Amino acid sequence: MALSYKARKRLALLILVVGMPAYVVVAVSVVNMLERPPIWAELLVYIGLGFLWALPFRRIFRGIGQPDPDEKN
């Protein structure tokens, strides 16, 4: 069953407000467990983790900035 536009919008907001800060804490914890690698390696880890964060949610975020397609004028 596909999510409605409003449900996707609410879920996207929840992911951004709750999920993203939690993911940032996890990402920083992972880098700290590596015992402070060189700055270039740390940057690569953050870029990689940032890319991996977005992959599972791209279907939810797709089209959220557009007007509601189900709304009747």
C-alpha positions as CSV (number, residue, x, y, z in Angstrom):
1,M,0.0,0.0,0.0
2,A,1.4,3.4,-1.0
3,L,1.5,6.2,1.4
4,S,-0.6,9.3,0.7
5,Y,1.1,12.6,0.1
6,K,0.1,13.9,3.6
7,A,1.5,10.8,5.2
8,R,4.7,11.0,3.3
9,K,5.0,14.7,4.3
10,R,4.5,13.9,8.0
11,L,6.9,11.0,7.9
12,A,9.5,13.1,6.1
13,L,9.2,15.8,8.8
14,L,9.5,13.1,11.6
15,I,12.6,11.7,9.9
16,L,14.2,15.2,9.7
17,V,13.3,16.3,13.2
18,V,14.0,13.1,15.1
19,G,15.9,10.7,12.8
20,M,18.5,13.0,11.5
21,P,19.8,14.3,14.9
22,A,19.9,10.7,16.1
23,Y,21.8,9.7,13.0
24,V,24.3,12.5,13.5
25,V,24.9,11.3,17.1
26,V,25.6,7.8,15.8
27,A,27.9,9.1,13.0
28,V,29.9,11.1,15.5
29,S,30.1,8.1,17.8
30,V,31.4,5.9,15.0
31,V,34.1,8.4,14.1
32,N,35.1,8.8,17.8
33,M,35.4,5.0,18.0
34,L,38.0,5.2,15.3
35,E,40.2,7.2,17.7
36,R,40.3,10.5,15.6
37,P,41.6,9.5,12.2
38,P,43.3,12.1,9.9
39,I,41.0,14.9,8.8
40,W,40.7,13.6,5.2
41,A,39.7,10.2,6.4
42,E,37.2,11.7,8.9
43,L,35.7,13.8,6.1
44,L,35.4,10.7,3.9
45,V,33.6,8.8,6.7
46,Y,31.2,11.7,7.2
47,I,30.5,12.0,3.5
48,G,29.9,8.2,3.2
49,L,27.6,8.1,6.3
50,G,25.7,11.1,5.0
51,F,25.2,9.4,1.6
52,L,24.1,6.1,3.3
53,W,21.6,8.0,5.5
54,A,19.7,9.4,2.4
55,L,19.4,6.1,0.5
56,P,16.6,4.4,2.4
57,F,14.5,7.6,2.6
58,R,14.7,8.9,-1.0
59,R,11.2,7.5,-1.9
60,I,9.7,9.3,1.0
61,F,11.3,12.6,0.3
62,R,10.7,12.5,-3.5
63,G,8.1,15.1,-4.5
64,I,7.5,16.5,-1.0
65,G,8.3,20.1,-2.1
66,Q,5.8,20.0,-4.9
67,P,2.1,20.9,-4.5
68,D,-0.2,18.1,-3.2
69,P,-1.2,16.1,-6.3
70,D,-4.4,14.8,-4.6
71,E,-5.6,18.3,-3.7
72,K,-8.6,19.5,-5.7
73,N,-8.7,23.1,-6.8
